[in-house]
Amino acid sequence: MDGLEIQPMMEGIISLLLTIITYHLSSISREMKQFKKDYSELRNTCNGLISEQVSIRTKLDGLMKKTKRKPELPD
């Protein structure tokens, strides 16, 4: 085989490899977009949970302070 016969075969192989690489890169790109979307939703959910926790803790602290007071004796 001389160079003229090998060249089209190599071009075909390179083209096939580039197609496979492109397919995998686009797949990775789609997965990254989905990951960013899922991460954003998770972050929003966590922020909501943290604010709920702070609210509940504030209410509990208020209740605990009320129960720690000594009852006033009637005159």
Contacts in CASP RR format, 6 or more apart in sequence:
PFRMAT RR
TARGET T0000
AUTHOR 0000-0000-0000
METHOD contacts of the structure
MODEL  1
MDGLEIQPMMEGIISLLLTIITYHLSSISREMKQFKKDYSELRNTCNGLI
SEQVSIRTKLDGLMKKTKRKPELPD
END
